[in-house]
Amino acid sequence: MPQLNPSPWLLICLSSWAIFLLTIPPLVLKFKPANSPNIKQTTNPLNPWNWPWP
């Protein structure tokens, strides 16, 4: 069964992964989002609950 011979396919697989790992991460790391998230500051994070009955 020649399809189980890893000789040509292993080199193709490793070289394609090397190309992907060398080209895609720099492109992704260059990306800057257009709108950076803003951290909303709350004055009092623990507001007491006002029950309508005492």
PDBQT receptor file of N, H, CA, C and O in Angstrom, charges set to zero:
ATOM      1  N   MET A   1       0.847  -1.183   0.000  1.00  0.00    +0.000 N 
ATOM      2  CA  MET A   1       0.000   0.000   0.000  1.00  0.00    +0.000 C 
ATOM      3  C   MET A   1       0.890   1.243   0.000  1.00  0.00    +0.000 C 
ATOM      4  O   MET A   1       1.452   1.593   1.038  1.00  0.00    +0.000 OA
ATOM      5  N   PRO A   2       1.024   1.899  -1.115  1.00  0.00    +0.000 N 
ATOM      6  CA  PRO A   2       1.951   3.039  -1.188  1.00  0.00    +0.000 C 
ATOM      7  C   PRO A   2       1.449   4.284  -0.462  1.00  0.00    +0.000 C 
ATOM      8  O   PRO A   2       2.249   5.167  -0.153  1.00  0.00    +0.000 OA
ATOM      9  N   GLN A   3       0.148   4.383  -0.181  1.00  0.00    +0.000 N 
ATOM     10  H   GLN A   3      -0.502   3.666  -0.433  1.00  0.00    +0.000 HD
ATOM     11  CA  GLN A   3      -0.345   5.584   0.482  1.00  0.00    +0.000 C 
ATOM     12  C   GLN A   3       0.111   5.653   1.946  1.00  0.00    +0.000 C 
ATOM     13  O   GLN A   3       0.020   6.713   2.566  1.00  0.00    +0.000 OA
ATOM     14  N   LEU A   4       0.593   4.555   2.499  1.00  0.00    +0.000 N 
ATOM     15  H   LEU A   4       0.667   3.694   1.996  1.00  0.00    +0.000 HD
ATOM     16  CA  LEU A   4       1.065   4.551   3.875  1.00  0.00    +0.000 C 
ATOM     17  C   LEU A   4       2.551   4.879   3.976  1.00  0.00    +0.000 C 
ATOM     18  O   LEU A   4       3.098   4.909   5.079  1.00  0.00    +0.000 OA
ATOM     19  N   ASN A   5       3.200   5.122   2.871  1.00  0.00    +0.000 N 
ATOM     20  H   ASN A   5       2.755   5.098   1.975  1.00  0.00    +0.000 HD
ATOM     21  CA  ASN A   5       4.608   5.473   2.884  1.00  0.00    +0.000 C 
ATOM     22  C   ASN A   5       4.746   6.947   3.313  1.00  0.00    +0.000 C 
ATOM     23  O   ASN A   5       4.323   7.831   2.567  1.00  0.00    +0.000 OA
ATOM     24  N   PRO A   6       5.326   7.236   4.492  1.00  0.00    +0.000 N 
ATOM     25  CA  PRO A   6       5.371   8.618   4.988  1.00  0.00    +0.000 C 
ATOM     26  C   PRO A   6       6.498   9.453   4.380  1.00  0.00    +0.000 C 
ATOM     27  O   PRO A   6       6.634  10.632   4.706  1.00  0.00    +0.000 OA
ATOM     28  N   SER A   7       7.292   8.865   3.516  1.00  0.00    +0.000 N 
ATOM     29  H   SER A   7       7.181   7.907   3.252  1.00  0.00    +0.000 HD
ATOM     30  CA  SER A   7       8.467   9.565   3.027  1.00  0.00    +0.000 C 
ATOM     31  C   SER A   7       8.149  10.898   2.340  1.00  0.00    +0.000 C 
ATOM     32  O   SER A   7       8.701  11.912   2.768  1.00  0.00    +0.000 OA
ATOM     33  N   PRO A   8       7.310  10.971   1.319  1.00  0.00    +0.000 N 
ATOM     34  CA  PRO A   8       7.095  12.286   0.706  1.00  0.00    +0.000 C 
ATOM     35  C   PRO A   8       6.128  13.156   1.499  1.00  0.00    +0.000 C 
ATOM     36  O   PRO A   8       6.261  14.380   1.502  1.00  0.00    +0.000 OA
ATOM     37  N   TRP A   9       5.161  12.546   2.169  1.00  0.00    +0.000 N 
ATOM     38  H   TRP A   9       5.053  11.552   2.166  1.00  0.00    +0.000 HD
ATOM     39  CA  TRP A   9       4.095  13.324   2.800  1.00  0.00    +0.000 C 
ATOM     40  C   TRP A   9       4.531  13.952   4.103  1.00  0.00    +0.000 C 
ATOM     41  O   TRP A   9       4.018  15.003   4.487  1.00  0.00    +0.000 OA
ATOM     42  N   LEU A  10       5.463  13.332   4.783  1.00  0.00    +0.000 N 
ATOM     43  H   LEU A  10       5.880  12.478   4.471  1.00  0.00    +0.000 HD
ATOM     44  CA  LEU A  10       5.942  13.914   6.035  1.00  0.00    +0.000 C 
ATOM     45  C   LEU A  10       6.687  15.221   5.777  1.00  0.00    +0.000 C 
ATOM     46  O   LEU A  10       6.514  16.191   6.514  1.00  0.00    +0.000 OA
ATOM     47  N   LEU A  11       7.499  15.249   4.755  1.00  0.00    +0.000 N 
ATOM     48  H   LEU A  11       7.640  14.461   4.156  1.00  0.00    +0.000 HD
ATOM     49  CA  LEU A  11       8.219  16.473   4.407  1.00  0.00    +0.000 C 
ATOM     50  C   LEU A  11       7.252  17.574   3.963  1.00  0.00    +0.000 C 
ATOM     51  O   LEU A  11       7.434  18.740   4.314  1.00  0.00    +0.000 OA
ATOM     52  N   ILE A  12       6.224  17.206   3.193  1.00  0.00    +0.000 N 
ATOM     53  H   ILE A  12       6.075  16.259   2.908  1.00  0.00    +0.000 HD
ATOM     54  CA  ILE A  12       5.229  18.186   2.754  1.00  0.00    +0.000 C 
ATOM     55  C   ILE A  12       4.453  18.730   3.948  1.00  0.00    +0.000 C 
ATOM     56  O   ILE A  12       4.212  19.934   4.040  1.00  0.00    +0.000 OA
ATOM     57  N   CYS A  13       4.065  17.849   4.854  1.00  0.00    +0.000 N 
ATOM     58  H   CYS A  13       4.261  16.872   4.779  1.00  0.00    +0.000 HD
ATOM     59  CA  CYS A  13       3.310  18.277   6.040  1.00  0.00    +0.000 C 
ATOM     60  C   CYS A  13       4.152  19.198   6.927  1.00  0.00    +0.000 C 
ATOM     61  O   CYS A  13       3.673  20.245   7.363  1.00  0.00    +0.000 OA
ATOM     62  N   LEU A  14       5.381  18.818   7.191  1.00  0.00    +0.000 N 
ATOM     63  H   LEU A  14       5.769  17.968   6.837  1.00  0.00    +0.000 HD
ATOM     64  CA  LEU A  14       6.232  19.640   8.059  1.00  0.00    +0.000 C 
ATOM     65  C   LEU A  14       6.572  20.981   7.422  1.00  0.00    +0.000 C 
ATOM     66  O   LEU A  14       6.618  22.002   8.107  1.00  0.00    +0.000 OA
ATOM     67  N   SER A  15       6.808  20.980   6.113  1.00  0.00    +0.000 N 
ATOM     68  H   SER A  15       6.770  20.150   5.557  1.00  0.00    +0.000 HD
ATOM     69  CA  SER A  15       7.134  22.252   5.465  1.00  0.00    +0.000 C 
ATOM     70  C   SER A  15       5.924  23.166   5.390  1.00  0.00    +0.000 C 
ATOM     71  O   SER A  15       6.066  24.382   5.520  1.00  0.00    +0.000 OA
ATOM     72  N   SER A  16       4.738  22.611   5.184  1.00  0.00    +0.000 N 
ATOM     73  H   SER A  16       4.623  21.623   5.078  1.00  0.00    +0.000 HD
ATOM     74  CA  SER A  16       3.546  23.472   5.154  1.00  0.00    +0.000 C 
ATOM     75  C   SER A  16       3.270  24.056   6.534  1.00  0.00    +0.000 C 
ATOM     76  O   SER A  16       2.897  25.225   6.639  1.00  0.00    +0.000 OA
ATOM     77  N   TRP A  17       3.448  23.259   7.611  1.00  0.00    +0.000 N 
ATOM     78  H   TRP A  17       3.752  22.310   7.527  1.00  0.00    +0.000 HD
ATOM     79  CA  TRP A  17       3.256  23.796   8.955  1.00  0.00    +0.000 C 
ATOM     80  C   TRP A  17       4.310  24.851   9.275  1.00  0.00    +0.000 C 
ATOM     81  O   TRP A  17       4.010  25.832   9.955  1.00  0.00    +0.000 OA
ATOM     82  N   ALA A  18       5.525  24.667   8.802  1.00  0.00    +0.000 N 
ATOM     83  H   ALA A  18       5.769  23.870   8.250  1.00  0.00    +0.000 HD
ATOM     84  CA  ALA A  18       6.565  25.666   9.044  1.00  0.00    +0.000 C 
ATOM     85  C   ALA A  18       6.229  26.968   8.339  1.00  0.00    +0.000 C 
ATOM     86  O   ALA A  18       6.448  28.047   8.891  1.00  0.00    +0.000 OA
ATOM     87  N   ILE A  19       5.701  26.878   7.127  1.00  0.00    +0.000 N 
ATOM     88  H   ILE A  19       5.523  26.002   6.679  1.00  0.00    +0.000 HD
ATOM     89  CA  ILE A  19       5.308  28.092   6.406  1.00  0.00    +0.000 C 
ATOM     90  C   ILE A  19       4.171  28.794   7.128  1.00  0.00    +0.000 C 
ATOM     91  O   ILE A  19       4.195  30.014   7.290  1.00  0.00    +0.000 OA
ATOM     92  N   PHE A  20       3.171  28.030   7.565  1.00  0.00    +0.000 N 
ATOM     93  H   PHE A  20       3.151  27.038   7.434  1.00  0.00    +0.000 HD
ATOM     94  CA  PHE A  20       2.050  28.632   8.288  1.00  0.00    +0.000 C 
ATOM     95  C   PHE A  20       2.502  29.277   9.593  1.00  0.00    +0.000 C 
ATOM     96  O   PHE A  20       2.055  30.374   9.928  1.00  0.00    +0.000 OA
ATOM     97  N   LEU A  21       3.381  28.607  10.328  1.00  0.00    +0.000 N 
ATOM     98  H   LEU A  21       3.743  27.716  10.055  1.00  0.00    +0.000 HD
ATOM     99  CA  LEU A  21       3.813  29.145  11.614  1.00  0.00    +0.000 C 
ATOM    100  C   LEU A  21       4.753  30.331  11.471  1.00  0.00    +0.000 C 
ATOM    101  O   LEU A  21       4.898  31.117  12.407  1.00  0.00    +0.000 OA
ATOM    102  N   LEU A  22       5.390  30.473  10.324  1.00  0.00    +0.000 N 
ATOM    103  H   LEU A  22       5.272  29.835   9.563  1.00  0.00    +0.000 HD
ATOM    104  CA  LEU A  22       6.283  31.608  10.128  1.00  0.00    +0.000 C 
ATOM    105  C   LEU A  22       5.590  32.810   9.489  1.00  0.00    +0.000 C 
ATOM    106  O   LEU A  22       6.093  33.929   9.597  1.00  0.00    +0.000 OA
ATOM    107  N   THR A  23       4.460  32.612   8.835  1.00  0.00    +0.000 N 
ATOM    108  H   THR A  23       4.051  31.704   8.747  1.00  0.00    +0.000 HD
ATOM    109  CA  THR A  23       3.799  33.734   8.159  1.00  0.00    +0.000 C 
ATOM    110  C   THR A  23       2.573  34.250   8.901  1.00  0.00    +0.000 C 
ATOM    111  O   THR A  23       2.365  35.462   8.958  1.00  0.00    +0.000 OA
ATOM    112  N   ILE A  24       1.765  33.379   9.462  1.00  0.00    +0.000 N 
ATOM    113  H   ILE A  24       1.934  32.394   9.416  1.00  0.00    +0.000 HD
ATOM    114  CA  ILE A  24       0.498  33.831  10.050  1.00  0.00    +0.000 C 
ATOM    115  C   ILE A  24       0.671  34.558  11.383  1.00  0.00    +0.000 C 
ATOM    116  O   ILE A  24       0.049  35.608  11.546  1.00  0.00    +0.000 OA
ATOM    117  N   PRO A  25       1.471  34.085  12.357  1.00  0.00    +0.000 N 
ATOM    118  CA  PRO A  25       1.563  34.810  13.635  1.00  0.00    +0.000 C 
ATOM    119  C   PRO A  25       2.018  36.259  13.529  1.00  0.00    +0.000 C 
ATOM    120  O   PRO A  25       1.451  37.095  14.232  1.00  0.00    +0.000 OA
ATOM    121  N   PRO A  26       3.002  36.623  12.701  1.00  0.00    +0.000 N 
ATOM    122  CA  PRO A  26       3.326  38.051  12.605  1.00  0.00    +0.000 C 
ATOM    123  C   PRO A  26       2.174  38.888  12.053  1.00  0.00    +0.000 C 
ATOM    124  O   PRO A  26       1.996  40.038  12.457  1.00  0.00    +0.000 OA
ATOM    125  N   LEU A  27       1.397  38.324  11.139  1.00  0.00    +0.000 N 
ATOM    126  H   LEU A  27       1.542  37.391  10.811  1.00  0.00    +0.000 HD
ATOM    127  CA  LEU A  27       0.255  39.071  10.607  1.00  0.00    +0.000 C 
ATOM    128  C   LEU A  27      -0.818  39.270  11.666  1.00  0.00    +0.000 C 
ATOM    129  O   LEU A  27      -1.439  40.331  11.736  1.00  0.00    +0.000 OA
ATOM    130  N   VAL A  28      -1.036  38.258  12.486  1.00  0.00    +0.000 N 
ATOM    131  H   VAL A  28      -0.532  37.396  12.430  1.00  0.00    +0.000 HD
ATOM    132  CA  VAL A  28      -2.050  38.361  13.536  1.00  0.00    +0.000 C 
ATOM    133  C   VAL A  28      -1.587  39.307  14.632  1.00  0.00    +0.000 C 
ATOM    134  O   VAL A  28      -2.392  40.068  15.167  1.00  0.00    +0.000 OA
ATOM    135  N   LEU A  29      -0.309  39.273  14.973  1.00  0.00    +0.000 N 
ATOM    136  H   LEU A  29       0.346  38.654  14.538  1.00  0.00    +0.000 HD
ATOM    137  CA  LEU A  29       0.195  40.144  16.035  1.00  0.00    +0.000 C 
ATOM    138  C   LEU A  29       0.265  41.602  15.602  1.00  0.00    +0.000 C 
ATOM    139  O   LEU A  29       0.273  42.493  16.451  1.00  0.00    +0.000 OA
ATOM    140  N   LYS A  30       0.317  41.864  14.297  1.00  0.00    +0.000 N 
ATOM    141  H   LYS A  30       0.311  41.140  13.607  1.00  0.00    +0.000 HD
ATOM    142  CA  LYS A  30       0.323  43.235  13.798  1.00  0.00    +0.000 C 
ATOM    143  C   LYS A  30      -1.053  43.890  13.899  1.00  0.00    +0.000 C 
ATOM    144  O   LYS A  30      -1.167  45.116  13.876  1.00  0.00    +0.000 OA
ATOM    145  N   PHE A  31      -2.098  43.063  14.011  1.00  0.00    +0.000 N 
ATOM    146  H   PHE A  31      -2.005  42.068  14.030  1.00  0.00    +0.000 HD
ATOM    147  CA  PHE A  31      -3.458  43.574  14.014  1.00  0.00    +0.000 C 
ATOM    148  C   PHE A  31      -3.747  44.363  15.283  1.00  0.00    +0.000 C 
ATOM    149  O   PHE A  31      -3.484  43.895  16.391  1.00  0.00    +0.000 OA
ATOM    150  N   LYS A  32      -4.286  45.554  15.112  1.00  0.00    +0.000 N 
ATOM    151  H   LYS A  32      -4.499  45.934  14.212  1.00  0.00    +0.000 HD
ATOM    152  CA  LYS A  32      -4.719  46.381  16.245  1.00  0.00    +0.000 C 
ATOM    153  C   LYS A  32      -6.210  46.639  16.076  1.00  0.00    +0.000 C 
ATOM    154  O   LYS A  32      -6.639  47.071  15.006  1.00  0.00    +0.000 OA
ATOM    155  N   PRO A  33      -7.000  46.386  17.099  1.00  0.00    +0.000 N 
ATOM    156  CA  PRO A  33      -8.441  46.628  16.963  1.00  0.00    +0.000 C 
ATOM    157  C   PRO A  33      -8.739  48.113  16.795  1.00  0.00    +0.000 C 
ATOM    158  O   PRO A  33      -8.034  48.959  17.343  1.00  0.00    +0.000 OA
ATOM    159  N   ALA A  34      -9.774  48.421  16.046  1.00  0.00    +0.000 N 
ATOM    160  H   ALA A  34     -10.347  47.733  15.601  1.00  0.00    +0.000 HD
ATOM    161  CA  ALA A  34     -10.117  49.812  15.785  1.00  0.00    +0.000 C 
ATOM    162  C   ALA A  34     -10.636  50.502  17.052  1.00  0.00    +0.000 C 
ATOM    163  O   ALA A  34     -10.295  51.653  17.321  1.00  0.00    +0.000 OA
ATOM    164  N   ASN A  35     -11.448  49.803  17.811  1.00  0.00    +0.000 N 
ATOM    165  H   ASN A  35     -11.725  48.867  17.592  1.00  0.00    +0.000 HD
ATOM    166  CA  ASN A  35     -12.009  50.371  19.034  1.00  0.00    +0.000 C 
ATOM    167  C   ASN A  35     -11.477  49.580  20.222  1.00  0.00    +0.000 C 
ATOM    168  O   ASN A  35     -11.874  48.437  20.445  1.00  0.00    +0.000 OA
ATOM    169  N   SER A  36     -10.589  50.189  20.972  1.00  0.00    +0.000 N 
ATOM    170  H   SER A  36     -10.267  51.118  20.791  1.00  0.00    +0.000 HD
ATOM    171  CA  SER A  36     -10.079  49.500  22.149  1.00  0.00    +0.000 C 
ATOM    172  C   SER A  36     -11.136  49.517  23.247  1.00  0.00    +0.000 C 
ATOM    173  O   SER A  36     -11.870  50.497  23.376  1.00  0.00    +0.000 OA
ATOM    174  N   PRO A  37     -11.226  48.459  24.035  1.00  0.00    +0.000 N 
ATOM    175  CA  PRO A  37     -12.265  48.400  25.065  1.00  0.00    +0.000 C 
ATOM    176  C   PRO A  37     -12.005  49.414  26.173  1.00  0.00    +0.000 C 
ATOM    177  O   PRO A  37     -10.868  49.593  26.612  1.00  0.00    +0.000 OA
ATOM    178  N   ASN A  38     -13.052  50.065  26.611  1.00  0.00    +0.000 N 
ATOM    179  H   ASN A  38     -13.975  49.920  26.254  1.00  0.00    +0.000 HD
ATOM    180  CA  ASN A  38     -12.959  51.014  27.709  1.00  0.00    +0.000 C 
ATOM    181  C   ASN A  38     -13.398  50.333  28.996  1.00  0.00    +0.000 C 
ATOM    182  O   ASN A  38     -14.389  49.603  29.015  1.00  0.00    +0.000 OA
ATOM    183  N   ILE A  39     -12.664  50.571  30.061  1.00  0.00    +0.000 N 
ATOM    184  H   ILE A  39     -11.859  51.164  30.046  1.00  0.00    +0.000 HD
ATOM    185  CA  ILE A  39     -13.030  50.016  31.357  1.00  0.00    +0.000 C 
ATOM    186  C   ILE A  39     -13.930  51.029  32.048  1.00  0.00    +0.000 C 
ATOM    187  O   ILE A  39     -13.527  52.158  32.327  1.00  0.00    +0.000 OA
ATOM    188  N   LYS A  40     -15.148  50.602  32.316  1.00  0.00    +0.000 N 
ATOM    189  H   LYS A  40     -15.475  49.685  32.089  1.00  0.00    +0.000 HD
ATOM    190  CA  LYS A  40     -16.108  51.503  32.942  1.00  0.00    +0.000 C 
ATOM    191  C   LYS A  40     -15.859  51.522  34.452  1.00  0.00    +0.000 C 
ATOM    192  O   LYS A  40     -15.920  50.490  35.121  1.00  0.00    +0.000 OA
ATOM    193  N   GLN A  41     -15.582  52.697  34.961  1.00  0.00    +0.000 N 
ATOM    194  H   GLN A  41     -15.532  53.535  34.417  1.00  0.00    +0.000 HD
ATOM    195  CA  GLN A  41     -15.334  52.844  36.390  1.00  0.00    +0.000 C 
ATOM    196  C   GLN A  41     -16.655  53.125  37.097  1.00  0.00    +0.000 C 
ATOM    197  O   GLN A  41     -17.379  54.054  36.738  1.00  0.00    +0.000 OA
ATOM    198  N   THR A  42     -16.956  52.327  38.088  1.00  0.00    +0.000 N 
ATOM    199  H   THR A  42     -16.368  51.572  38.380  1.00  0.00    +0.000 HD
ATOM    200  CA  THR A  42     -18.152  52.557  38.884  1.00  0.00    +0.000 C 
ATOM    201  C   THR A  42     -17.749  53.236  40.181  1.00  0.00    +0.000 C 
ATOM    202  O   THR A  42     -16.705  52.930  40.757  1.00  0.00    +0.000 OA
ATOM    203  N   THR A  43     -18.577  54.152  40.632  1.00  0.00    +0.000 N 
ATOM    204  H   THR A  43     -19.425  54.401  40.165  1.00  0.00    +0.000 HD
ATOM    205  CA  THR A  43     -18.249  54.862  41.862  1.00  0.00    +0.000 C 
ATOM    206  C   THR A  43     -18.506  53.982  43.080  1.00  0.00    +0.000 C 
ATOM    207  O   THR A  43     -17.708  53.970  44.017  1.00  0.00    +0.000 OA
ATOM    208  N   ASN A  44     -19.616  53.247  43.072  1.00  0.00    +0.000 N 
ATOM    209  H   ASN A  44     -20.264  53.257  42.310  1.00  0.00    +0.000 HD
ATOM    210  CA  ASN A  44     -19.950  52.386  44.201  1.00  0.00    +0.000 C 
ATOM    211  C   ASN A  44     -20.386  51.033  43.640  1.00  0.00    +0.000 C 
ATOM    212  O   ASN A  44     -21.537  50.889  43.230  1.00  0.00    +0.000 OA
ATOM    213  N   PRO A  45     -19.512  50.056  43.612  1.00  0.00    +0.000 N 
ATOM    214  CA  PRO A  45     -19.892  48.786  43.013  1.00  0.00    +0.000 C 
ATOM    215  C   PRO A  45     -20.892  47.987  43.842  1.00  0.00    +0.000 C 
ATOM    216  O   PRO A  45     -21.579  47.118  43.304  1.00  0.00    +0.000 OA
ATOM    217  N   LEU A  46     -20.986  48.267  45.153  1.00  0.00    +0.000 N 
ATOM    218  H   LEU A  46     -20.428  48.973  45.590  1.00  0.00    +0.000 HD
ATOM    219  CA  LEU A  46     -21.915  47.531  46.013  1.00  0.00    +0.000 C 
ATOM    220  C   LEU A  46     -23.066  48.437  46.427  1.00  0.00    +0.000 C 
ATOM    221  O   LEU A  46     -23.084  48.969  47.537  1.00  0.00    +0.000 OA
ATOM    222  N   ASN A  47     -24.017  48.604  45.533  1.00  0.00    +0.000 N 
ATOM    223  H   ASN A  47     -24.002  48.172  44.631  1.00  0.00    +0.000 HD
ATOM    224  CA  ASN A  47     -25.183  49.421  45.863  1.00  0.00    +0.000 C 
ATOM    225  C   ASN A  47     -26.166  48.593  46.684  1.00  0.00    +0.000 C 
ATOM    226  O   ASN A  47     -26.459  47.453  46.323  1.00  0.00    +0.000 OA
ATOM    227  N   PRO A  48     -26.685  49.150  47.788  1.00  0.00    +0.000 N 
ATOM    228  CA  PRO A  48     -27.666  48.387  48.578  1.00  0.00    +0.000 C 
ATOM    229  C   PRO A  48     -28.997  48.292  47.823  1.00  0.00    +0.000 C 
ATOM    230  O   PRO A  48     -29.384  49.198  47.085  1.00  0.00    +0.000 OA
ATOM    231  N   TRP A  49     -29.663  47.192  48.031  1.00  0.00    +0.000 N 
ATOM    232  H   TRP A  49     -29.349  46.456  48.631  1.00  0.00    +0.000 HD
ATOM    233  CA  TRP A  49     -30.949  46.974  47.387  1.00  0.00    +0.000 C 
ATOM    234  C   TRP A  49     -32.024  47.651  48.219  1.00  0.00    +0.000 C 
ATOM    235  O   TRP A  49     -32.145  47.396  49.417  1.00  0.00    +0.000 OA
ATOM    236  N   ASN A  50     -32.803  48.514  47.582  1.00  0.00    +0.000 N 
ATOM    237  H   ASN A  50     -32.704  48.722  46.608  1.00  0.00    +0.000 HD
ATOM    238  CA  ASN A  50     -33.878  49.192  48.288  1.00  0.00    +0.000 C 
ATOM    239  C   ASN A  50     -35.174  48.416  48.091  1.00  0.00    +0.000 C 
ATOM    240  O   ASN A  50     -35.773  48.432  47.016  1.00  0.00    +0.000 OA
ATOM    241  N   TRP A  51     -35.594  47.729  49.168  1.00  0.00    +0.000 N 
ATOM    242  H   TRP A  51     -35.107  47.717  50.042  1.00  0.00    +0.000 HD
ATOM    243  CA  TRP A  51     -36.811  46.937  49.105  1.00  0.00    +0.000 C 
ATOM    244  C   TRP A  51     -38.005  47.865  49.283  1.00  0.00    +0.000 C 
ATOM    245  O   TRP A  51     -37.929  48.808  50.070  1.00  0.00    +0.000 OA
ATOM    246  N   PRO A  52     -39.102  47.625  48.577  1.00  0.00    +0.000 N 
ATOM    247  CA  PRO A  52     -40.268  48.491  48.730  1.00  0.00    +0.000 C 
ATOM    248  C   PRO A  52     -41.011  48.277  50.050  1.00  0.00    +0.000 C 
ATOM    249  O   PRO A  52     -41.878  49.082  50.391  1.00  0.00    +0.000 OA
ATOM    250  N   TRP A  53     -40.704  47.236  50.789  1.00  0.00    +0.000 N 
ATOM    251  H   TRP A  53     -40.000  46.583  50.512  1.00  0.00    +0.000 HD
ATOM    252  CA  TRP A  53     -41.316  47.018  52.084  1.00  0.00    +0.000 C 
ATOM    253  C   TRP A  53     -40.230  46.932  53.155  1.00  0.00    +0.000 C 
ATOM    254  O   TRP A  53     -39.132  46.446  52.884  1.00  0.00    +0.000 OA
ATOM    255  N   PRO A  54     -40.525  47.397  54.367  1.00  0.00    +0.000 N 
ATOM    256  CA  PRO A  54     -39.486  47.335  55.426  1.00  0.00    +0.000 C 
ATOM    257  C   PRO A  54     -39.345  45.983  56.069  1.00  0.00    +0.000 C 
ATOM    258  O   PRO A  54     -38.516  45.807  56.961  1.00  0.00    +0.000 OA
TER     259      PRO A  54
